[in-house]
Amino acid sequence: MTSETPGTRAEPRCPTCDIVGIEHFVTRESVEVSKSRDPWFVVVHCDQCGHVYNVLAKHVFTQATTPHFVISKDNT
């Protein structure tokens, strides 16, 4: 175990408003939802000024793939 003294931890800083602290990073789910009511994405932003850090996909469209087998007609 390590002991930390106040002010020694690295804390993120908002590049727009210069507020410091991970507690100011908040998320908001998109209004758009999938058929199963899951949000399509999540926006990570500053709770003070609204600066957007990232947009994360939550709902991903996938296609069912079937294996393609090629059977040779040559019986040699």
PyMOL Python script that loads the backbone (N, CA, C, O; Angstrom):
from pymol import cmd

cmd.read_pdbstr("""\
ATOM      1  N   MET A   1       0.827  -1.191   0.000  1.00  0.00           N
ATOM      2  CA  MET A   1       0.000   0.000   0.000  1.00  0.00           C
ATOM      3  C   MET A   1       0.866   1.247   0.000  1.00  0.00           C
ATOM      4  O   MET A   1       1.916   1.297   0.641  1.00  0.00           O
ATOM      5  N   THR A   2       0.414   2.234  -0.717  1.00  0.00           N
ATOM      6  CA  THR A   2       1.132   3.490  -0.725  1.00  0.00           C
ATOM      7  C   THR A   2       0.258   4.568  -0.108  1.00  0.00           C
ATOM      8  O   THR A   2      -0.967   4.541  -0.231  1.00  0.00           O
ATOM      9  N   SER A   3       0.889   5.492   0.541  1.00  0.00           N
ATOM     10  CA  SER A   3       0.125   6.608   1.087  1.00  0.00           C
ATOM     11  C   SER A   3       0.279   7.793   0.161  1.00  0.00           C
ATOM     12  O   SER A   3       1.365   8.061  -0.353  1.00  0.00           O
ATOM     13  N   GLU A   4      -0.816   8.497  -0.049  1.00  0.00           N
ATOM     14  CA  GLU A   4      -0.787   9.645  -0.933  1.00  0.00           C
ATOM     15  C   GLU A   4      -0.966  10.912  -0.116  1.00  0.00           C
ATOM     16  O   GLU A   4      -1.803  10.977   0.784  1.00  0.00           O
ATOM     17  N   THR A   5      -0.189  11.887  -0.434  1.00  0.00           N
ATOM     18  CA  THR A   5      -0.372  13.174   0.211  1.00  0.00           C
ATOM     19  C   THR A   5      -1.262  14.020  -0.673  1.00  0.00           C
ATOM     20  O   THR A   5      -1.222  13.875  -1.895  1.00  0.00           O
ATOM     21  N   PRO A   6      -2.056  14.888  -0.103  1.00  0.00           N
ATOM     22  CA  PRO A   6      -2.957  15.701  -0.915  1.00  0.00           C
ATOM     23  C   PRO A   6      -2.197  16.486  -1.977  1.00  0.00           C
ATOM     24  O   PRO A   6      -1.146  17.067  -1.707  1.00  0.00           O
ATOM     25  N   GLY A   7      -2.744  16.491  -3.185  1.00  0.00           N
ATOM     26  CA  GLY A   7      -2.157  17.243  -4.274  1.00  0.00           C
ATOM     27  C   GLY A   7      -1.103  16.502  -5.075  1.00  0.00           C
ATOM     28  O   GLY A   7      -0.542  17.077  -6.008  1.00  0.00           O
ATOM     29  N   THR A   8      -0.806  15.231  -4.745  1.00  0.00           N
ATOM     30  CA  THR A   8       0.221  14.505  -5.486  1.00  0.00           C
ATOM     31  C   THR A   8      -0.357  13.633  -6.587  1.00  0.00           C
ATOM     32  O   THR A   8       0.387  13.182  -7.458  1.00  0.00           O
ATOM     33  N   ARG A   9      -1.644  13.384  -6.576  1.00  0.00           N
ATOM     34  CA  ARG A   9      -2.264  12.576  -7.626  1.00  0.00           C
ATOM     35  C   ARG A   9      -2.428  13.394  -8.894  1.00  0.00           C
ATOM     36  O   ARG A   9      -2.710  14.591  -8.843  1.00  0.00           O
ATOM     37  N   ALA A  10      -2.253  12.752 -10.004  1.00  0.00           N
ATOM     38  CA  ALA A  10      -2.485  13.418 -11.285  1.00  0.00           C
ATOM     39  C   ALA A  10      -3.989  13.524 -11.504  1.00  0.00           C
ATOM     40  O   ALA A  10      -4.697  12.518 -11.457  1.00  0.00           O
ATOM     41  N   GLU A  11      -4.466  14.707 -11.737  1.00  0.00           N
ATOM     42  CA  GLU A  11      -5.886  14.941 -11.976  1.00  0.00           C
ATOM     43  C   GLU A  11      -6.065  15.554 -13.359  1.00  0.00           C
ATOM     44  O   GLU A  11      -5.273  16.400 -13.774  1.00  0.00           O
ATOM     45  N   PRO A  12      -7.105  15.129 -14.072  1.00  0.00           N
ATOM     46  CA  PRO A  12      -7.344  15.704 -15.398  1.00  0.00           C
ATOM     47  C   PRO A  12      -7.799  17.158 -15.304  1.00  0.00           C
ATOM     48  O   PRO A  12      -8.459  17.556 -14.345  1.00  0.00           O
ATOM     49  N   ARG A  13      -7.438  17.934 -16.307  1.00  0.00           N
ATOM     50  CA  ARG A  13      -7.794  19.357 -16.362  1.00  0.00           C
ATOM     51  C   ARG A  13      -8.544  19.608 -17.666  1.00  0.00           C
ATOM     52  O   ARG A  13      -8.111  19.172 -18.732  1.00  0.00           O
ATOM     53  N   CYS A  14      -9.654  20.303 -17.577  1.00  0.00           N
ATOM     54  CA  CYS A  14     -10.427  20.654 -18.767  1.00  0.00           C
ATOM     55  C   CYS A  14      -9.650  21.699 -19.569  1.00  0.00           C
ATOM     56  O   CYS A  14      -9.239  22.718 -19.013  1.00  0.00           O
ATOM     57  N   PRO A  15      -9.444  21.463 -20.863  1.00  0.00           N
ATOM     58  CA  PRO A  15      -8.680  22.418 -21.672  1.00  0.00           C
ATOM     59  C   PRO A  15      -9.434  23.723 -21.941  1.00  0.00           C
ATOM     60  O   PRO A  15      -8.824  24.716 -22.339  1.00  0.00           O
ATOM     61  N   THR A  16     -10.732  23.729 -21.733  1.00  0.00           N
ATOM     62  CA  THR A  16     -11.517  24.925 -22.017  1.00  0.00           C
ATOM     63  C   THR A  16     -11.671  25.834 -20.804  1.00  0.00           C
ATOM     64  O   THR A  16     -11.433  27.038 -20.891  1.00  0.00           O
ATOM     65  N   CYS A  17     -12.076  25.248 -19.657  1.00  0.00           N
ATOM     66  CA  CYS A  17     -12.347  26.083 -18.480  1.00  0.00           C
ATOM     67  C   CYS A  17     -11.320  25.912 -17.364  1.00  0.00           C
ATOM     68  O   CYS A  17     -11.404  26.600 -16.346  1.00  0.00           O
ATOM     69  N   ASP A  18     -10.358  25.014 -17.533  1.00  0.00           N
ATOM     70  CA  ASP A  18      -9.269  24.766 -16.582  1.00  0.00           C
ATOM     71  C   ASP A  18      -9.704  24.212 -15.227  1.00  0.00           C
ATOM     72  O   ASP A  18      -8.928  24.259 -14.273  1.00  0.00           O
ATOM     73  N   ILE A  19     -10.916  23.694 -15.122  1.00  0.00           N
ATOM     74  CA  ILE A  19     -11.326  23.048 -13.872  1.00  0.00           C
ATOM     75  C   ILE A  19     -10.585  21.721 -13.755  1.00  0.00           C
ATOM     76  O   ILE A  19     -10.338  21.058 -14.763  1.00  0.00           O
ATOM     77  N   VAL A  20     -10.230  21.331 -12.540  1.00  0.00           N
ATOM     78  CA  VAL A  20      -9.412  20.142 -12.309  1.00  0.00           C
ATOM     79  C   VAL A  20     -10.214  19.113 -11.512  1.00  0.00           C
ATOM     80  O   VAL A  20     -10.893  19.460 -10.546  1.00  0.00           O
ATOM     81  N   GLY A  21     -10.130  17.837 -11.927  1.00  0.00           N
ATOM     82  CA  GLY A  21     -10.724  16.749 -11.163  1.00  0.00           C
ATOM     83  C   GLY A  21     -11.556  15.809 -12.014  1.00  0.00           C
ATOM     84  O   GLY A  21     -12.309  16.231 -12.891  1.00  0.00           O
ATOM     85  N   ILE A  22     -11.399  14.526 -11.733  1.00  0.00           N
ATOM     86  CA  ILE A  22     -12.127  13.495 -12.471  1.00  0.00           C
ATOM     87  C   ILE A  22     -13.622  13.591 -12.223  1.00  0.00           C
ATOM     88  O   ILE A  22     -14.415  13.154 -13.058  1.00  0.00           O
ATOM     89  N   GLU A  23     -14.018  14.150 -11.101  1.00  0.00           N
ATOM     90  CA  GLU A  23     -15.453  14.267 -10.788  1.00  0.00           C
ATOM     91  C   GLU A  23     -16.180  15.207 -11.752  1.00  0.00           C
ATOM     92  O   GLU A  23     -17.410  15.220 -11.790  1.00  0.00           O
ATOM     93  N   HIS A  24     -15.438  15.983 -12.521  1.00  0.00           N
ATOM     94  CA  HIS A  24     -16.053  16.892 -13.488  1.00  0.00           C
ATOM     95  C   HIS A  24     -16.214  16.262 -14.865  1.00  0.00           C
ATOM     96  O   HIS A  24     -16.770  16.884 -15.771  1.00  0.00           O
ATOM     97  N   PHE A  25     -15.725  15.019 -15.031  1.00  0.00           N
ATOM     98  CA  PHE A  25     -15.970  14.255 -16.254  1.00  0.00           C
ATOM     99  C   PHE A  25     -17.293  13.532 -16.053  1.00  0.00           C
ATOM    100  O   PHE A  25     -17.394  12.676 -15.175  1.00  0.00           O
ATOM    101  N   VAL A  26     -18.297  13.853 -16.838  1.00  0.00           N
ATOM    102  CA  VAL A  26     -19.604  13.211 -16.712  1.00  0.00           C
ATOM    103  C   VAL A  26     -20.012  12.636 -18.060  1.00  0.00           C
ATOM    104  O   VAL A  26     -19.449  12.994 -19.095  1.00  0.00           O
ATOM    105  N   THR A  27     -20.992  11.747 -18.040  1.00  0.00           N
ATOM    106  CA  THR A  27     -21.469  11.137 -19.277  1.00  0.00           C
ATOM    107  C   THR A  27     -22.956  11.403 -19.445  1.00  0.00           C
ATOM    108  O   THR A  27     -23.696  11.616 -18.484  1.00  0.00           O
ATOM    109  N   ARG A  28     -23.353  11.382 -20.696  1.00  0.00           N
ATOM    110  CA  ARG A  28     -24.769  11.533 -21.021  1.00  0.00           C
ATOM    111  C   ARG A  28     -25.077  10.593 -22.170  1.00  0.00           C
ATOM    112  O   ARG A  28     -24.375  10.580 -23.182  1.00  0.00           O
ATOM    113  N   GLU A  29     -26.133   9.806 -22.008  1.00  0.00           N
ATOM    114  CA  GLU A  29     -26.519   8.862 -23.055  1.00  0.00           C
ATOM    115  C   GLU A  29     -27.290   9.583 -24.150  1.00  0.00           C
ATOM    116  O   GLU A  29     -27.963  10.583 -23.900  1.00  0.00           O
ATOM    117  N   SER A  30     -27.185   9.064 -25.360  1.00  0.00           N
ATOM    118  CA  SER A  30     -27.868   9.677 -26.499  1.00  0.00           C
ATOM    119  C   SER A  30     -29.379   9.509 -26.382  1.00  0.00           C
ATOM    120  O   SER A  30     -29.873   8.583 -25.738  1.00  0.00           O
ATOM    121  N   VAL A  31     -30.082  10.411 -27.011  1.00  0.00           N
ATOM    122  CA  VAL A  31     -31.538  10.321 -27.076  1.00  0.00           C
ATOM    123  C   VAL A  31     -31.931   9.200 -28.030  1.00  0.00           C
ATOM    124  O   VAL A  31     -32.935   8.519 -27.825  1.00  0.00           O
ATOM    125  N   GLU A  32     -31.126   9.015 -29.075  1.00  0.00           N
ATOM    126  CA  GLU A  32     -31.385   7.958 -30.045  1.00  0.00           C
ATOM    127  C   GLU A  32     -31.124   6.603 -29.400  1.00  0.00           C
ATOM    128  O   GLU A  32     -30.103   6.411 -28.738  1.00  0.00           O
ATOM    129  N   VAL A  33     -32.044   5.668 -29.593  1.00  0.00           N
ATOM    130  CA  VAL A  33     -31.901   4.345 -28.994  1.00  0.00           C
ATOM    131  C   VAL A  33     -32.156   3.263 -30.031  1.00  0.00           C
ATOM    132  O   VAL A  33     -32.780   3.504 -31.065  1.00  0.00           O
ATOM    133  N   SER A  34     -31.664   2.075 -29.735  1.00  0.00           N
ATOM    134  CA  SER A  34     -31.873   0.922 -30.606  1.00  0.00           C
ATOM    135  C   SER A  34     -33.266   0.346 -30.367  1.00  0.00           C
ATOM    136  O   SER A  34     -34.019   0.836 -29.526  1.00  0.00           O
ATOM    137  N   LYS A  35     -33.589  -0.685 -31.110  1.00  0.00           N
ATOM    138  CA  LYS A  35     -34.889  -1.348 -30.922  1.00  0.00           C
ATOM    139  C   LYS A  35     -35.034  -1.919 -29.525  1.00  0.00           C
ATOM    140  O   LYS A  35     -36.146  -2.028 -29.009  1.00  0.00           O
ATOM    141  N   SER A  36     -33.917  -2.284 -28.909  1.00  0.00           N
ATOM    142  CA  SER A  36     -33.956  -2.835 -27.548  1.00  0.00           C
ATOM    143  C   SER A  36     -33.818  -1.737 -26.481  1.00  0.00           C
ATOM    144  O   SER A  36     -33.594  -2.030 -25.306  1.00  0.00           O
ATOM    145  N   ARG A  37     -33.955  -0.478 -26.901  1.00  0.00           N
ATOM    146  CA  ARG A  37     -33.930   0.697 -26.020  1.00  0.00           C
ATOM    147  C   ARG A  37     -32.556   1.012 -25.422  1.00  0.00           C
ATOM    148  O   ARG A  37     -32.463   1.746 -24.438  1.00  0.00           O
ATOM    149  N   ASP A  38     -31.485   0.458 -26.017  1.00  0.00           N
ATOM    150  CA  ASP A  38     -30.131   0.800 -25.588  1.00  0.00           C
ATOM    151  C   ASP A  38     -29.700   2.069 -26.313  1.00  0.00           C
ATOM    152  O   ASP A  38     -29.978   2.216 -27.503  1.00  0.00           O
ATOM    153  N   PRO A  39     -29.022   2.996 -25.617  1.00  0.00           N
ATOM    154  CA  PRO A  39     -28.553   4.204 -26.308  1.00  0.00           C
ATOM    155  C   PRO A  39     -27.507   3.862 -27.357  1.00  0.00           C
ATOM    156  O   PRO A  39     -26.745   2.911 -27.188  1.00  0.00           O
ATOM    157  N   TRP A  40     -27.466   4.631 -28.438  1.00  0.00           N
ATOM    158  CA  TRP A  40     -26.503   4.387 -29.504  1.00  0.00           C
ATOM    159  C   TRP A  40     -25.104   4.789 -29.084  1.00  0.00           C
ATOM    160  O   TRP A  40     -24.135   4.128 -29.458  1.00  0.00           O
ATOM    161  N   PHE A  41     -24.977   5.866 -28.312  1.00  0.00           N
ATOM    162  CA  PHE A  41     -23.665   6.337 -27.906  1.00  0.00           C
ATOM    163  C   PHE A  41     -23.752   7.078 -26.576  1.00  0.00           C
ATOM    164  O   PHE A  41     -24.836   7.411 -26.098  1.00  0.00           O
ATOM    165  N   VAL A  42     -22.576   7.329 -25.990  1.00  0.00           N
ATOM    166  CA  VAL A  42     -22.456   8.077 -24.741  1.00  0.00           C
ATOM    167  C   VAL A  42     -21.479   9.226 -24.995  1.00  0.00           C
ATOM    168  O   VAL A  42     -20.431   9.034 -25.612  1.00  0.00           O
ATOM    169  N   VAL A  43     -21.825  10.408 -24.521  1.00  0.00           N
ATOM    170  CA  VAL A  43     -20.959  11.574 -24.665  1.00  0.00           C
ATOM    171  C   VAL A  43     -20.286  11.839 -23.322  1.00  0.00           C
ATOM    172  O   VAL A  43     -20.963  11.961 -22.301  1.00  0.00           O
ATOM    173  N   VAL A  44     -18.947  11.928 -23.318  1.00  0.00           N
ATOM    174  CA  VAL A  44     -18.183  12.260 -22.117  1.00  0.00           C
ATOM    175  C   VAL A  44     -17.836  13.741 -22.211  1.00  0.00           C
ATOM    176  O   VAL A  44     -17.202  14.178 -23.172  1.00  0.00           O
ATOM    177  N   HIS A  45     -18.262  14.522 -21.193  1.00  0.00           N
ATOM    178  CA  HIS A  45     -18.059  15.964 -21.273  1.00  0.00           C
ATOM    179  C   HIS A  45     -17.782  16.567 -19.903  1.00  0.00           C
ATOM    180  O   HIS A  45     -17.952  15.905 -18.878  1.00  0.00           O
ATOM    181  N   CYS A  46     -17.357  17.822 -19.891  1.00  0.00           N
ATOM    182  CA  CYS A  46     -17.091  18.575 -18.667  1.00  0.00           C
ATOM    183  C   CYS A  46     -18.421  19.079 -18.108  1.00  0.00           C
ATOM    184  O   CYS A  46     -19.224  19.650 -18.847  1.00  0.00           O
ATOM    185  N   ASP A  47     -18.661  18.875 -16.823  1.00  0.00           N
ATOM    186  CA  ASP A  47     -19.926  19.320 -16.245  1.00  0.00           C
ATOM    187  C   ASP A  47     -19.971  20.825 -15.975  1.00  0.00           C
ATOM    188  O   ASP A  47     -21.031  21.351 -15.634  1.00  0.00           O
ATOM    189  N   GLN A  48     -18.865  21.514 -16.119  1.00  0.00           N
ATOM    190  CA  GLN A  48     -18.829  22.957 -15.890  1.00  0.00           C
ATOM    191  C   GLN A  48     -19.059  23.755 -17.176  1.00  0.00           C
ATOM    192  O   GLN A  48     -19.883  24.670 -17.203  1.00  0.00           O
ATOM    193  N   CYS A  49     -18.332  23.407 -18.237  1.00  0.00           N
ATOM    194  CA  CYS A  49     -18.415  24.207 -19.463  1.00  0.00           C
ATOM    195  C   CYS A  49     -18.997  23.445 -20.648  1.00  0.00           C
ATOM    196  O   CYS A  49     -19.344  24.056 -21.659  1.00  0.00           O
ATOM    197  N   GLY A  50     -19.110  22.111 -20.541  1.00  0.00           N
ATOM    198  CA  GLY A  50     -19.681  21.325 -21.634  1.00  0.00           C
ATOM    199  C   GLY A  50     -18.686  20.836 -22.668  1.00  0.00           C
ATOM    200  O   GLY A  50     -19.082  20.227 -23.662  1.00  0.00           O
ATOM    201  N   HIS A  51     -17.383  21.093 -22.453  1.00  0.00           N
ATOM    202  CA  HIS A  51     -16.365  20.622 -23.396  1.00  0.00           C
ATOM    203  C   HIS A  51     -16.500  19.111 -23.576  1.00  0.00           C
ATOM    204  O   HIS A  51     -16.535  18.368 -22.596  1.00  0.00           O
ATOM    205  N   VAL A  52     -16.576  18.655 -24.837  1.00  0.00           N
ATOM    206  CA  VAL A  52     -16.738  17.233 -25.132  1.00  0.00           C
ATOM    207  C   VAL A  52     -15.364  16.588 -25.249  1.00  0.00           C
ATOM    208  O   VAL A  52     -14.540  16.995 -26.068  1.00  0.00           O
ATOM    209  N   TYR A  53     -15.127  15.561 -24.404  1.00  0.00           N
ATOM    210  CA  TYR A  53     -13.862  14.826 -24.432  1.00  0.00           C
ATOM    211  C   TYR A  53     -13.905  13.684 -25.428  1.00  0.00           C
ATOM    212  O   TYR A  53     -12.924  13.432 -26.128  1.00  0.00           O
ATOM    213  N   ASN A  54     -15.043  12.983 -25.497  1.00  0.00           N
ATOM    214  CA  ASN A  54     -15.119  11.809 -26.354  1.00  0.00           C
ATOM    215  C   ASN A  54     -16.571  11.408 -26.564  1.00  0.00           C
ATOM    216  O   ASN A  54     -17.446  11.763 -25.773  1.00  0.00           O
ATOM    217  N   VAL A  55     -16.818  10.668 -27.636  1.00  0.00           N
ATOM    218  CA  VAL A  55     -18.116  10.061 -27.906  1.00  0.00           C
ATOM    219  C   VAL A  55     -17.853   8.571 -28.062  1.00  0.00           C
ATOM    220  O   VAL A  55     -17.063   8.160 -28.913  1.00  0.00           O
ATOM    221  N   LEU A  56     -18.514   7.762 -27.240  1.00  0.00           N
ATOM    222  CA  LEU A  56     -18.274   6.321 -27.210  1.00  0.00           C
ATOM    223  C   LEU A  56     -19.489   5.576 -27.745  1.00  0.00           C
ATOM    224  O   LEU A  56     -20.614   5.829 -27.314  1.00  0.00           O
ATOM    225  N   ALA A  57     -19.270   4.670 -28.672  1.00  0.00           N
ATOM    226  CA  ALA A  57     -20.362   3.862 -29.219  1.00  0.00           C
ATOM    227  C   ALA A  57     -20.821   2.844 -28.184  1.00  0.00           C
ATOM    228  O   ALA A  57     -20.000   2.182 -27.549  1.00  0.00           O
ATOM    229  N   LYS A  58     -22.130   2.721 -28.016  1.00  0.00           N
ATOM    230  CA  LYS A  58     -22.680   1.697 -27.130  1.00  0.00           C
ATOM    231  C   LYS A  58     -23.417   0.639 -27.920  1.00  0.00           C
ATOM    232  O   LYS A  58     -23.422  -0.530 -27.535  1.00  0.00           O
ATOM    233  N   HIS A  59     -24.035   1.026 -29.011  1.00  0.00           N
ATOM    234  CA  HIS A  59     -24.808   0.093 -29.827  1.00  0.00           C
ATOM    235  C   HIS A  59     -24.093  -0.057 -31.157  1.00  0.00           C
ATOM    236  O   HIS A  59     -23.891   0.927 -31.868  1.00  0.00           O
ATOM    237  N   VAL A  60     -23.715  -1.256 -31.492  1.00  0.00           N
ATOM    238  CA  VAL A  60     -22.954  -1.501 -32.711  1.00  0.00           C
ATOM    239  C   VAL A  60     -23.767  -2.408 -33.618  1.00  0.00           C
ATOM    240  O   VAL A  60     -24.280  -3.441 -33.188  1.00  0.00           O
ATOM    241  N   PHE A  61     -23.877  -2.008 -34.883  1.00  0.00           N
ATOM    242  CA  PHE A  61     -24.587  -2.831 -35.858  1.00  0.00           C
ATOM    243  C   PHE A  61     -23.656  -3.931 -36.337  1.00  0.00           C
ATOM    244  O   PHE A  61     -22.515  -3.670 -36.718  1.00  0.00           O
ATOM    245  N   THR A  62     -24.142  -5.144 -36.318  1.00  0.00           N
ATOM    246  CA  THR A  62     -23.349  -6.268 -36.803  1.00  0.00           C
ATOM    247  C   THR A  62     -24.146  -7.034 -37.846  1.00  0.00           C
ATOM    248  O   THR A  62     -25.377  -6.999 -37.852  1.00  0.00           O
ATOM    249  N   GLN A  63     -23.448  -7.715 -38.711  1.00  0.00           N
ATOM    250  CA  GLN A  63     -24.084  -8.560 -39.706  1.00  0.00           C
ATOM    251  C   GLN A  63     -23.753 -10.006 -39.390  1.00  0.00           C
ATOM    252  O   GLN A  63     -22.613 -10.353 -39.083  1.00  0.00           O
ATOM    253  N   ALA A  64     -24.757 -10.820 -39.472  1.00  0.00           N
ATOM    254  CA  ALA A  64     -24.524 -12.243 -39.276  1.00  0.00           C
ATOM    255  C   ALA A  64     -23.758 -12.770 -40.485  1.00  0.00           C
ATOM    256  O   ALA A  64     -24.159 -12.552 -41.629  1.00  0.00           O
ATOM    257  N   THR A  65     -22.680 -13.447 -40.229  1.00  0.00           N
ATOM    258  CA  THR A  65     -21.899 -14.003 -41.333  1.00  0.00           C
ATOM    259  C   THR A  65     -21.973 -15.520 -41.279  1.00  0.00           C
ATOM    260  O   THR A  65     -21.942 -16.129 -40.210  1.00  0.00           O
ATOM    261  N   THR A  66     -22.068 -16.094 -42.426  1.00  0.00           N
ATOM    262  CA  THR A  66     -22.092 -17.551 -42.499  1.00  0.00           C
ATOM    263  C   THR A  66     -20.799 -18.002 -43.158  1.00  0.00           C
ATOM    264  O   THR A  66     -20.284 -17.313 -44.038  1.00  0.00           O
ATOM    265  N   PRO A  67     -20.272 -19.136 -42.751  1.00  0.00           N
ATOM    266  CA  PRO A  67     -19.035 -19.603 -43.362  1.00  0.00           C
ATOM    267  C   PRO A  67     -19.261 -19.970 -44.835  1.00  0.00           C
ATOM    268  O   PRO A  67     -20.309 -20.503 -45.198  1.00  0.00           O
ATOM    269  N   HIS A  68     -18.287 -19.684 -45.651  1.00  0.00           N
ATOM    270  CA  HIS A  68     -18.363 -20.011 -47.072  1.00  0.00           C
ATOM    271  C   HIS A  68     -17.411 -21.172 -47.346  1.00  0.00           C
ATOM    272  O   HIS A  68     -16.192 -21.033 -47.236  1.00  0.00           O
ATOM    273  N   PHE A  69     -17.984 -22.307 -47.700  1.00  0.00           N
ATOM    274  CA  PHE A  69     -17.193 -23.482 -48.008  1.00  0.00           C
ATOM    275  C   PHE A  69     -17.199 -23.701 -49.512  1.00  0.00           C
ATOM    276  O   PHE A  69     -18.243 -23.616 -50.158  1.00  0.00           O
ATOM    277  N   VAL A  70     -16.043 -23.978 -50.054  1.00  0.00           N
ATOM    278  CA  VAL A  70     -15.938 -24.294 -51.482  1.00  0.00           C
ATOM    279  C   VAL A  70     -15.574 -25.758 -51.576  1.00  0.00           C
ATOM    280  O   VAL A  70     -14.531 -26.185 -51.082  1.00  0.00           O
ATOM    281  N   ILE A  71     -16.437 -26.518 -52.211  1.00  0.00           N
ATOM    282  CA  ILE A  71     -16.187 -27.951 -52.372  1.00  0.00           C
ATOM    283  C   ILE A  71     -15.801 -28.201 -53.827  1.00  0.00           C
ATOM    284  O   ILE A  71     -16.547 -27.884 -54.754  1.00  0.00           O
ATOM    285  N   SER A  72     -14.661 -28.755 -53.990  1.00  0.00           N
ATOM    286  CA  SER A  72     -14.144 -29.018 -55.329  1.00  0.00           C
ATOM    287  C   SER A  72     -14.927 -30.156 -55.974  1.00  0.00           C
ATOM    288  O   SER A  72     -15.242 -31.146 -55.314  1.00  0.00           O
ATOM    289  N   LYS A  73     -15.240 -30.021 -57.257  1.00  0.00           N
ATOM    290  CA  LYS A  73     -15.931 -31.072 -57.998  1.00  0.00           C
ATOM    291  C   LYS A  73     -14.947 -32.126 -58.488  1.00  0.00           C
ATOM    292  O   LYS A  73     -15.346 -33.196 -58.948  1.00  0.00           O
ATOM    293  N   ASP A  74     -13.671 -31.818 -58.388  1.00  0.00           N
ATOM    294  CA  ASP A  74     -12.622 -32.742 -58.829  1.00  0.00           C
ATOM    295  C   ASP A  74     -12.379 -33.762 -57.722  1.00  0.00           C
ATOM    296  O   ASP A  74     -11.998 -33.374 -56.617  1.00  0.00           O
ATOM    297  N   ASN A  75     -12.582 -35.029 -57.976  1.00  0.00           N
ATOM    298  CA  ASN A  75     -12.418 -36.090 -56.976  1.00  0.00           C
ATOM    299  C   ASN A  75     -11.069 -36.768 -57.081  1.00  0.00           C
ATOM    300  O   ASN A  75     -10.966 -37.944 -56.731  1.00  0.00           O
ATOM    301  N   THR A  76     -10.049 -36.106 -57.536  1.00  0.00           N
ATOM    302  CA  THR A  76      -8.765 -36.752 -57.681  1.00  0.00           C
ATOM    303  C   THR A  76      -7.947 -36.626 -56.425  1.00  0.00           C
ATOM    304  O   THR A  76      -6.821 -37.120 -56.369  1.00  0.00           O
TER     305      THR A  76
END
""", "prot")
cmd.dss("prot")
cmd.show_as("cartoon", "prot")
cmd.util.cbc("prot")
cmd.orient("prot")
